[in-house]
Amino acid sequence: MSGSRLWSGAWAASAVLGERTATPAPPAVDVLVPTADRPAELAVTLAGLAAQDDPPFSVVISDQSTGDPDWTAPAAQAMVRVLRAQGRAVSTHVHHPRRGLAEHRQSLLERATAPAVLFLDDDVWLEPGTLARMHDALERLGCGFVGSAVQGLSYLDDVRPHERVAFELWEGGVQPERIRRGAPGFERWSLHNAANLAHEAATLDLEPGDWAAYRVAWVGGCALYRREALLEAGGFAFWGELPAEHAGEDVAAQWRVMERRGGAGIVPSGAVHLEAPTTVPRRDVEATDVVDLDRPVGPDRPDQPVGADGVPRPVEVTGRPAGRPDRPTPR
């Protein structure tokens, strides 16, 4: 087997023969997986990662389950062992209390060190080669992020041409864009419904392993960021402005990145939604309706943020709270 993934014939070399395996290459991507109360889905997600070759990557799992961490379930634990046997660094963390999706993502971003970070939801299976295509696209396009929109394969026979009208390939390189609700570009959200991208891919003249970049409103579930681009846009540090129950935090972060560096989706996607019930039933508060996306971020950020609705949003905690029970677990 070529690439950064060790094949099964080398998994036990150090234990049986006393041979040291070659020092793995530093990860080009940190795969960040937030999870909560989805042990079976997490196992499938990790199985998809175990089928990826290059680029070299590590995996960081952060759990907010109400009971035992998801990775302690036998199937998920088996996939963690497979990834480690393949030479991937896998770290697992319990992250409580729950302060919302944005805070959970920010805590994962703070753990990352690789040049690129893949935020991968815990209910997404990746086709072999998906990570390589995404990384290739990120490098060649030079933009802030690329995404593989998750597809529900139960909809393969549900062809919706009216929801694909806004599909538009990037020509001449990805450029920064400003996206807001109701503004030009927002209508692209319907591209990612059901299995729309699988249907669009069938109309394109692409060879296996090829990809094409297209314009997006945002990409949920599977987005690969240039880490420096996400950090310069403030990451998910706006979490303190949001109530614990919210949605759309990835949209807010991506809109900021898109304005500075641009962003794109790639087709074919290769990301499959497991179509499990949501673990975020309350979606009354959309981050993009609360966070002032035009407010400066970084050193120019005001101490007292004001939301898009003009209401002050006091930050309860800045940075990483002292004594937060966010403990790593042993291998």
Disulfide bonds with the S-S distance in Angstrom:
none
